């Protein structure tokens, strides 16, 4: 039940417990208890709403920043990752393979705010060797959800 439950709520965290119980073929109390266990175990870390900011009047700029660092003895990448993710501007930090070590996601109102964060906060950290900033120009799909859906053509196809 656990894997199926996680799969369902990952796609729709607002699903009602009654509906979850029906989908899983379980009692509501059993589903509620399993959700509570998953939260207590830190498997469910939070619930989020995916917003397509392009459809609002609110300006948002998203940047992906690749960061090359010198791992610290006995702590690897964890210590520097923690220093970075503790900045409130930072939305996500990932340890990645390839030419860079960390991938940092920022969301700010302007390019300048992101640039200032990179130059004033990120680049000044002792372990940081270099950064490369990439700005998201358009989101097509995010967290498994297609944001750029084309309206369906409801007309019937007529062939001679």
Backbone as JSON Lines, residues from 0, in Angstrom:
{"i":0,"aa":"X","n":[0.83,-1.2,0.0],"ca":[0.0,0.0,0.0],"c":[0.87,1.26,0.0]}
{"i":1,"aa":"X","n":[2.0,1.22,0.69],"ca":[2.84,2.4,0.87],"c":[3.27,3.03,-0.46]}
{"i":2,"aa":"X","n":[3.8,2.22,-1.36],"ca":[4.29,2.73,-2.64],"c":[3.15,3.32,-3.47]}
{"i":3,"aa":"X","n":[2.03,2.62,-3.49],"ca":[0.87,3.1,-4.25],"c":[0.33,4.41,-3.65]}
{"i":4,"aa":"X","n":[0.27,4.47,-2.33],"ca":[-0.18,5.67,-1.64],"c":[0.72,6.86,-1.96]}
{"i":5,"aa":"X","n":[2.03,6.66,-1.9],"ca":[2.97,7.73,-2.2],"c":[2.84,8.2,-3.65]}
{"i":6,"aa":"X","n":[2.65,7.26,-4.56],"ca":[2.47,7.61,-5.97],"c":[1.25,8.47,-6.2]}
{"i":7,"aa":"X","n":[0.16,8.17,-5.5],"ca":[-1.08,8.93,-5.67],"c":[-0.94,10.33,-5.1]}
{"i":8,"aa":"X","n":[-0.42,10.44,-3.87],"ca":[-0.36,11.78,-3.27],"c":[0.75,12.64,-3.87]}
{"i":9,"aa":"X","n":[1.74,12.0,-4.52],"ca":[2.75,12.8,-5.2],"c":[2.13,13.56,-6.36]}
{"i":10,"aa":"X","n":[1.15,12.95,-7.01],"ca":[0.46,13.6,-8.14],"c":[-0.63,14.55,-7.68]}
{"i":11,"aa":"X","n":[-1.24,14.26,-6.52],"ca":[-2.33,15.09,-6.04],"c":[-2.36,15.07,-4.51]}
{"i":12,"aa":"X","n":[-1.67,16.04,-3.9],"ca":[-1.59,16.06,-2.44],"c":[-2.88,16.53,-1.79]}
{"i":13,"aa":"X","n":[-3.81,17.03,-2.58],"ca":[-5.09,17.5,-2.04],"c":[-6.16,16.42,-2.04]}
{"i":14,"aa":"X","n":[-5.82,15.23,-2.46],"ca":[-6.82,14.16,-2.54],"c":[-7.39,13.87,-1.16]}
{"i":15,"aa":"X","n":[-8.67,13.67,-1.12],"ca":[-9.39,13.4,0.11],"c":[-9.06,12.0,0.62]}
{"i":16,"aa":"X","n":[-9.03,11.84,1.94],"ca":[-8.73,10.53,2.54],"c":[-9.77,9.49,2.13]}
{"i":17,"aa":"X","n":[-11.02,9.9,2.01],"ca":[-12.06,8.96,1.58],"c":[-11.74,8.41,0.19]}
{"i":18,"aa":"X","n":[-11.36,9.33,-0.71],"ca":[-11.04,8.92,-2.08],"c":[-9.79,8.04,-2.1]}
{"i":19,"aa":"X","n":[-8.81,8.4,-1.28],"ca":[-7.6,7.59,-1.18],"c":[-7.94,6.17,-0.73]}
{"i":20,"aa":"X","n":[-8.78,6.06,0.27],"ca":[-9.17,4.75,0.8],"c":[-9.84,3.91,-0.27]}
{"i":21,"aa":"X","n":[-10.71,4.54,-1.07],"ca":[-11.39,3.81,-2.15],"c":[-10.37,3.35,-3.18]}
{"i":22,"aa":"X","n":[-9.47,4.26,-3.59],"ca":[-8.46,3.9,-4.6],"c":[-7.54,2.78,-4.13]}
{"i":23,"aa":"X","n":[-7.24,2.78,-2.83],"ca":[-6.32,1.78,-2.29],"c":[-7.04,0.52,-1.79]}
{"i":24,"aa":"X","n":[-8.37,0.58,-1.74],"ca":[-9.13,-0.57,-1.24],"c":[-8.89,-0.81,0.24]}
{"i":25,"aa":"X","n":[-8.73,0.26,1.0],"ca":[-8.44,0.18,2.44],"c":[-9.43,1.03,3.22]}
{"i":26,"aa":"X","n":[-9.41,0.86,4.54],"ca":[-10.25,1.68,5.42],"c":[-9.61,3.07,5.57]}
{"i":27,"aa":"X","n":[-10.46,4.08,5.77],"ca":[-9.97,5.45,5.91],"c":[-8.96,5.58,7.05]}
{"i":28,"aa":"X","n":[-9.25,4.95,8.18],"ca":[-8.36,5.06,9.35],"c":[-6.99,4.45,9.05]}
{"i":29,"aa":"X","n":[-6.98,3.37,8.28],"ca":[-5.73,2.72,7.9],"c":[-4.89,3.66,7.02]}
{"i":30,"aa":"X","n":[-5.55,4.33,6.09],"ca":[-4.87,5.28,5.21],"c":[-4.36,6.47,6.01]}
{"i":31,"aa":"X","n":[-5.19,7.0,6.9],"ca":[-4.79,8.14,7.73],"c":[-3.6,7.78,8.61]}
{"i":32,"aa":"X","n":[-3.61,6.58,9.18],"ca":[-2.49,6.14,10.02],"c":[-1.21,5.98,9.21]}
{"i":33,"aa":"X","n":[-1.34,5.45,7.99],"ca":[-0.16,5.28,7.13],"c":[0.42,6.63,6.73]}
{"i":34,"aa":"X","n":[-0.44,7.6,6.41],"ca":[0.03,8.95,6.09],"c":[0.77,9.56,7.28]}
{"i":35,"aa":"X","n":[0.22,9.4,8.47],"ca":[0.86,9.94,9.68],"c":[2.23,9.28,9.89]}
{"i":36,"aa":"X","n":[2.31,7.97,9.66],"ca":[3.6,7.26,9.79],"c":[4.62,7.78,8.79]}
{"i":37,"aa":"X","n":[4.18,7.96,7.55],"ca":[5.07,8.45,6.5],"c":[5.58,9.86,6.82]}
{"i":38,"aa":"X","n":[4.73,10.68,7.4],"ca":[5.15,12.02,7.81],"c":[6.14,11.95,8.96]}
{"i":39,"aa":"X","n":[5.84,11.12,9.97],"ca":[6.72,10.98,11.14],"c":[8.09,10.4,10.77]}
{"i":40,"aa":"X","n":[8.12,9.52,9.78],"ca":[9.38,8.92,9.34],"c":[10.17,9.84,8.42]}
{"i":41,"aa":"X","n":[9.6,10.98,8.06],"ca":[10.28,11.93,7.18],"c":[10.27,11.51,5.72]}
{"i":42,"aa":"X","n":[9.44,10.53,5.37],"ca":[9.3,10.12,3.97],"c":[8.47,11.16,3.23]}
{"i":43,"aa":"X","n":[7.36,11.57,3.83],"ca":[6.61,12.72,3.32],"c":[7.2,13.92,4.02]}
{"i":44,"aa":"X","n":[7.84,14.79,3.24],"ca":[8.58,15.93,3.8],"c":[7.78,17.23,3.75]}
{"i":45,"aa":"X","n":[6.71,17.27,3.0],"ca":[5.91,18.47,2.89],"c":[4.9,18.33,1.77]}
{"i":46,"aa":"X","n":[4.02,19.3,1.68],"ca":[3.0,19.33,0.64],"c":[3.14,20.67,-0.08]}
{"i":47,"aa":"X","n":[3.11,20.65,-1.41],"ca":[3.36,21.86,-2.17],"c":[2.29,22.07,-3.25]}
{"i":48,"aa":"X","n":[2.13,23.32,-3.6],"ca":[1.24,23.69,-4.69],"c":[2.1,24.13,-5.86]}
{"i":49,"aa":"X","n":[1.85,23.58,-7.03],"ca":[2.58,23.97,-8.24],"c":[1.84,25.12,-8.89]}
{"i":50,"aa":"X","n":[2.53,26.25,-9.05],"ca":[1.92,27.45,-9.62],"c":[2.6,27.79,-10.93]}
{"i":51,"aa":"X","n":[1.82,28.07,-11.94],"ca":[2.36,28.55,-13.21],"c":[2.4,30.08,-13.12]}
{"i":52,"aa":"X","n":[3.54,30.61,-12.69],"ca":[3.69,32.05,-12.46],"c":[3.53,32.86,-13.74]}
{"i":53,"aa":"X","n":[3.74,32.22,-14.88],"ca":[3.58,32.92,-16.17],"c":[2.14,33.41,-16.37]}
{"i":54,"aa":"X","n":[1.19,32.76,-15.72],"ca":[-0.22,33.11,-15.89],"c":[-0.69,34.11,-14.84]}
{"i":55,"aa":"X","n":[0.25,34.65,-14.07],"ca":[-0.09,35.67,-13.07],"c":[0.59,36.98,-13.44]}
{"i":56,"aa":"X","n":[0.29,38.01,-12.71],"ca":[0.96,39.3,-12.95],"c":[2.21,39.42,-12.08]}
{"i":57,"aa":"X","n":[2.53,38.37,-11.34],"ca":[3.7,38.39,-10.44],"c":[4.94,37.99,-11.23]}
{"i":58,"aa":"X","n":[5.96,38.82,-11.16],"ca":[7.21,38.55,-11.87],"c":[8.07,37.6,-11.04]}
{"i":59,"aa":"X","n":[8.54,36.55,-11.68],"ca":[9.44,35.58,-11.05],"c":[10.49,35.18,-12.06]}
{"i":60,"aa":"X","n":[11.72,35.1,-11.62],"ca":[12.81,34.62,-12.46],"c":[13.38,33.4,-11.75]}
{"i":61,"aa":"X","n":[13.51,32.3,-12.49],"ca":[14.08,31.09,-11.92],"c":[15.44,30.85,-12.55]}
{"i":62,"aa":"X","n":[16.41,30.51,-11.7],"ca":[17.75,30.23,-12.19],"c":[18.24,28.91,-11.64]}
{"i":63,"aa":"X","n":[18.97,28.19,-12.48],"ca":[19.67,26.98,-12.07],"c":[21.15,27.35,-12.05]}
{"i":64,"aa":"X","n":[21.77,27.17,-10.9],"ca":[23.17,27.56,-10.76],"c":[24.0,26.32,-10.48]}
{"i":65,"aa":"X","n":[24.91,26.05,-11.39],"ca":[25.85,24.94,-11.19],"c":[27.0,25.47,-10.34]}
{"i":66,"aa":"X","n":[27.38,24.7,-9.34],"ca":[28.42,25.15,-8.41],"c":[29.49,24.07,-8.3]}
{"i":67,"aa":"X","n":[30.73,24.48,-8.53],"ca":[31.87,23.58,-8.34],"c":[32.49,23.94,-7.0]}
{"i":68,"aa":"X","n":[32.67,22.95,-6.14],"ca":[33.19,23.21,-4.79],"c":[34.34,22.27,-4.46]}
{"i":69,"aa":"X","n":[35.07,22.64,-3.43],"ca":[36.08,21.76,-2.85],"c":[35.42,21.09,-1.66]}
{"i":70,"aa":"X","n":[35.23,19.76,-1.71],"ca":[34.59,19.1,-0.56],"c":[35.51,19.2,0.66]}
{"i":71,"aa":"X","n":[34.91,19.34,1.84],"ca":[35.69,19.48,3.06],"c":[36.01,18.12,3.66]}
{"i":72,"aa":"X","n":[37.2,18.0,4.18],"ca":[37.66,16.74,4.77],"c":[36.71,16.27,5.86]}
{"i":73,"aa":"X","n":[36.3,15.02,5.75],"ca":[35.42,14.42,6.75],"c":[33.96,14.81,6.61]}
{"i":74,"aa":"X","n":[33.64,15.76,5.76],"ca":[32.25,16.21,5.61],"c":[31.75,16.13,4.19]}
{"i":75,"aa":"X","n":[32.67,15.88,3.25],"ca":[32.28,15.79,1.85],"c":[31.58,17.05,1.39]}
{"i":76,"aa":"X","n":[30.49,16.88,0.67],"ca":[29.74,18.0,0.12],"c":[28.64,18.49,1.06]}
{"i":77,"aa":"X","n":[28.36,17.71,2.1],"ca":[27.21,18.01,2.96],"c":[27.3,19.37,3.65]}
{"i":78,"aa":"X","n":[28.47,19.72,4.15],"ca":[28.61,20.97,4.89],"c":[28.37,22.19,4.0]}
{"i":79,"aa":"X","n":[28.97,22.2,2.83],"ca":[28.78,23.35,1.93],"c":[27.34,23.37,1.39]}
{"i":80,"aa":"X","n":[26.76,22.2,1.13],"ca":[25.36,22.15,0.68],"c":[24.45,22.73,1.76]}
{"i":81,"aa":"X","n":[24.74,22.41,3.01],"ca":[23.92,22.94,4.11],"c":[24.05,24.46,4.2]}
{"i":82,"aa":"X","n":[25.24,24.98,4.06],"ca":[25.43,26.43,4.09],"c":[24.61,27.09,2.99]}
{"i":83,"aa":"X","n":[24.59,26.46,1.82],"ca":[23.86,27.04,0.69],"c":[22.35,26.92,0.89]}
{"i":84,"aa":"X","n":[21.85,25.74,1.31],"ca":[20.4,25.6,1.41],"c":[19.79,26.38,2.57]}
{"i":85,"aa":"X","n":[20.62,26.87,3.49],"ca":[20.1,27.68,4.58],"c":[19.79,29.12,4.18]}
{"i":86,"aa":"X","n":[20.23,29.55,3.0],"ca":[19.83,30.86,2.51],"c":[18.35,30.79,2.13]}
{"i":87,"aa":"X","n":[17.54,31.75,2.59],"ca":[16.1,31.69,2.3],"c":[15.77,31.8,0.81]}
{"i":88,"aa":"X","n":[16.65,32.41,0.02],"ca":[16.4,32.56,-1.41],"c":[16.49,31.23,-2.16]}
{"i":89,"aa":"X","n":[17.19,30.28,-1.59],"ca":[17.46,29.01,-2.26],"c":[16.23,28.1,-2.17]}
{"i":90,"aa":"X","n":[15.76,27.64,-3.34],"ca":[14.6,26.76,-3.4],"c":[14.99,25.29,-3.32]}
{"i":91,"aa":"X","n":[16.16,24.95,-3.9],"ca":[16.59,23.55,-3.9],"c":[18.11,23.47,-4.07]}
{"i":92,"aa":"X","n":[18.7,22.41,-3.54],"ca":[20.12,22.12,-3.73],"c":[20.25,20.62,-3.97]}
{"i":93,"aa":"X","n":[20.96,20.26,-5.04],"ca":[21.16,18.86,-5.39],"c":[22.65,18.58,-5.58]}
{"i":94,"aa":"X","n":[23.12,17.43,-5.13],"ca":[24.45,16.94,-5.47],"c":[24.31,16.24,-6.81]}
{"i":95,"aa":"X","n":[25.12,16.65,-7.78],"ca":[24.97,16.12,-9.14],"c":[26.27,15.53,-9.66]}
{"i":96,"aa":"X","n":[26.17,14.73,-10.69],"ca":[27.35,14.2,-11.36],"c":[27.7,15.11,-12.52]}
{"i":97,"aa":"X","n":[28.91,14.98,-13.04],"ca":[29.31,15.79,-14.19],"c":[30.37,16.8,-13.82]}
{"i":98,"aa":"X","n":[30.42,17.87,-14.57],"ca":[31.46,18.88,-14.41],"c":[31.3,19.75,-13.17]}
{"i":99,"aa":"X","n":[30.12,19.81,-12.62],"ca":[29.87,20.59,-11.41],"c":[29.43,19.64,-10.31]}
{"i":100,"aa":"X","n":[29.43,20.15,-9.08],"ca":[29.11,19.31,-7.92],"c":[27.68,19.5,-7.41]}
{"i":101,"aa":"X","n":[27.24,20.75,-7.38],"ca":[25.93,21.07,-6.83],"c":[25.1,21.82,-7.86]}
{"i":102,"aa":"X","n":[23.8,21.62,-7.81],"ca":[22.87,22.38,-8.62],"c":[21.95,23.11,-7.64]}
{"i":103,"aa":"X","n":[21.94,24.43,-7.73],"ca":[21.17,25.28,-6.82],"c":[20.05,25.94,-7.63]}
{"i":104,"aa":"X","n":[18.84,25.91,-7.11],"ca":[17.7,26.56,-7.76],"c":[17.31,27.79,-6.94]}
{"i":105,"aa":"X","n":[17.18,28.91,-7.64],"ca":[16.75,30.17,-7.02],"c":[15.52,30.68,-7.73]}
{"i":106,"aa":"X","n":[14.67,31.38,-7.0],"ca":[13.54,32.1,-7.58],"c":[13.53,33.49,-6.99]}
{"i":107,"aa":"X","n":[13.65,34.48,-7.83],"ca":[13.66,35.87,-7.37],"c":[12.79,36.7,-8.32]}
{"i":108,"aa":"X","n":[12.66,37.99,-8.02],"ca":[11.85,38.87,-8.86],"c":[12.6,39.36,-10.08]}
{"i":109,"aa":"X","n":[13.93,39.49,-9.96],"ca":[14.69,40.05,-11.08],"c":[15.99,39.28,-11.31]}
{"i":110,"aa":"X","n":[16.53,39.46,-12.53],"ca":[17.84,38.89,-12.85],"c":[18.91,39.47,-11.94]}
{"i":111,"aa":"X","n":[18.79,40.74,-11.63],"ca":[19.76,41.41,-10.76],"c":[19.8,40.77,-9.37]}
{"i":112,"aa":"X","n":[18.64,40.44,-8.81],"ca":[18.61,39.8,-7.49],"c":[19.34,38.46,-7.52]}
{"i":113,"aa":"X","n":[19.14,37.7,-8.58],"ca":[19.84,36.43,-8.7],"c":[21.33,36.67,-8.87]}
{"i":114,"aa":"X","n":[21.7,37.61,-9.72],"ca":[23.1,37.94,-9.94],"c":[23.76,38.38,-8.64]}
{"i":115,"aa":"X","n":[23.09,39.2,-7.86],"ca":[23.63,39.66,-6.58],"c":[23.81,38.5,-5.61]}
{"i":116,"aa":"X","n":[22.85,37.58,-5.59],"ca":[22.98,36.42,-4.7],"c":[24.22,35.61,-5.07]}
{"i":117,"aa":"X","n":[24.38,35.36,-6.37],"ca":[25.52,34.56,-6.82],"c":[26.84,35.25,-6.5]}
{"i":118,"aa":"X","n":[26.93,36.53,-6.79],"ca":[28.21,37.22,-6.59],"c":[28.48,37.57,-5.13]}
{"i":119,"aa":"X","n":[27.45,37.95,-4.37],"ca":[27.66,38.39,-2.99],"c":[27.62,37.28,-1.95]}
{"i":120,"aa":"X","n":[26.85,36.25,-2.2],"ca":[26.69,35.2,-1.19],"c":[27.32,33.88,-1.61]}
{"i":121,"aa":"X","n":[26.95,33.4,-2.79],"ca":[27.38,32.07,-3.21],"c":[28.87,32.03,-3.56]}
{"i":122,"aa":"X","n":[29.32,32.94,-4.4],"ca":[30.7,32.93,-4.86],"c":[31.71,33.26,-3.76]}
{"i":123,"aa":"X","n":[31.25,33.88,-2.69],"ca":[32.17,34.27,-1.62],"c":[32.4,33.15,-0.6]}
{"i":124,"aa":"X","n":[31.66,32.06,-0.69],"ca":[31.87,30.93,0.23],"c":[33.23,30.3,-0.05]}
{"i":125,"aa":"X","n":[33.96,29.98,1.0],"ca":[35.32,29.45,0.89],"c":[35.44,28.25,-0.03]}
{"i":126,"aa":"X","n":[34.52,27.33,0.03],"ca":[34.63,26.08,-0.72],"c":[34.24,26.22,-2.19]}
{"i":127,"aa":"X","n":[33.6,27.33,-2.57],"ca":[33.11,27.49,-3.93],"c":[34.26,27.87,-4.87]}
{"i":128,"aa":"X","n":[34.47,27.04,-5.9],"ca":[35.52,27.29,-6.89],"c":[34.99,28.07,-8.08]}
{"i":129,"aa":"X","n":[33.78,27.71,-8.55],"ca":[33.19,28.41,-9.7],"c":[31.69,28.14,-9.76]}
{"i":130,"aa":"X","n":[31.01,29.0,-10.53],"ca":[29.57,28.85,-10.72],"c":[29.23,29.09,-12.18]}
{"i":131,"aa":"X","n":[28.1,28.54,-12.61],"ca":[27.54,28.82,-13.94],"c":[26.04,28.97,-13.75]}
{"i":132,"aa":"X","n":[25.52,30.12,-14.16],"ca":[24.11,30.42,-13.94],"c":[23.32,30.26,-15.24]}
{"i":133,"aa":"X","n":[22.22,29.55,-15.16],"ca":[21.32,29.33,-16.29],"c":[19.93,29.83,-15.88]}
{"i":134,"aa":"X","n":[19.35,30.69,-16.69],"ca":[18.02,31.21,-16.39],"c":[16.97,30.4,-17.13]}
{"i":135,"aa":"X","n":[15.89,30.09,-16.43],"ca":[14.77,29.37,-17.04],"c":[13.97,30.4,-17.85]}
{"i":136,"aa":"X","n":[13.86,30.18,-19.15],"ca":[13.13,31.1,-20.01],"c":[11.66,30.73,-20.11]}
{"i":137,"aa":"X","n":[11.37,29.43,-20.07],"ca":[9.98,28.98,-20.14],"c":[9.92,27.58,-19.55]}
{"i":138,"aa":"X","n":[8.89,27.33,-18.77],"ca":[8.67,26.0,-18.2],"c":[7.58,25.3,-19.01]}
{"i":139,"aa":"X","n":[7.9,24.13,-19.5],"ca":[6.93,23.33,-20.25],"c":[6.29,22.27,-19.36]}
{"i":140,"aa":"X","n":[7.09,21.71,-18.48],"ca":[6.62,20.66,-17.58],"c":[7.38,20.8,-16.28]}
{"i":141,"aa":"X","n":[6.68,20.71,-15.16],"ca":[7.32,20.86,-13.85],"c":[6.67,19.89,-12.88]}
{"i":142,"aa":"X","n":[7.48,19.16,-12.15],"ca":[6.99,18.17,-11.19],"c":[5.97,17.22,-11.81]}
{"i":143,"aa":"X","n":[6.22,16.83,-13.06],"ca":[5.35,15.88,-13.74],"c":[4.09,16.48,-14.33]}
{"i":144,"aa":"X","n":[3.9,17.78,-14.2],"ca":[2.7,18.44,-14.7],"c":[3.04,19.28,-15.92]}
{"i":145,"aa":"X","n":[2.31,19.08,-17.01],"ca":[2.51,19.87,-18.22],"c":[1.89,21.24,-18.0]}
{"i":146,"aa":"X","n":[2.69,22.28,-18.16],"ca":[2.22,23.64,-17.94],"c":[1.77,24.31,-19.22]}
{"i":147,"aa":"X","n":[2.28,23.84,-20.34],"ca":[2.03,24.48,-21.63],"c":[1.02,23.67,-22.45]}
{"i":148,"aa":"X","n":[-0.1,23.31,-21.81],"ca":[-1.09,22.47,-22.5],"c":[-1.76,23.24,-23.62]}
{"i":149,"aa":"X","n":[-1.85,22.58,-24.74],"ca":[-2.54,23.15,-25.9],"c":[-4.03,22.84,-25.76]}
{"i":150,"aa":"X","n":[-4.89,23.8,-26.09],"ca":[-6.32,23.49,-26.02],"c":[-6.68,22.41,-27.04]}
{"i":151,"aa":"X","n":[-7.51,21.49,-26.59],"ca":[-7.92,20.41,-27.5],"c":[-8.89,20.94,-28.54]}
{"i":152,"aa":"X","n":[-8.7,20.47,-29.76],"ca":[-9.61,20.83,-30.85],"c":[-10.75,19.82,-30.82]}
{"i":153,"aa":"X","n":[-11.92,20.29,-30.42],"ca":[-13.07,19.4,-30.28],"c":[-13.8,19.11,-31.57]}
{"i":154,"aa":"X","n":[-13.3,19.67,-32.68],"ca":[-13.97,19.43,-33.94],"c":[-13.73,18.01,-34.43]}
{"i":155,"aa":"X","n":[-14.71,17.47,-35.1],"ca":[-14.6,16.13,-35.64],"c":[-13.86,16.18,-36.99]}
{"i":156,"aa":"X","n":[-12.98,15.2,-37.19],"ca":[-12.23,15.13,-38.44],"c":[-13.15,14.58,-39.52]}
{"i":157,"aa":"X","n":[-13.21,15.29,-40.64],"ca":[-14.04,14.85,-41.77],"c":[-13.1,14.51,-42.91]}
{"i":158,"aa":"X","n":[-13.22,13.3,-43.43],"ca":[-12.39,12.89,-44.56],"c":[-13.3,12.55,-45.75]}
{"i":159,"aa":"X","n":[-12.88,12.84,-46.95],"ca":[-13.73,12.56,-48.12],"c":[-13.78,11.08,-48.44]}
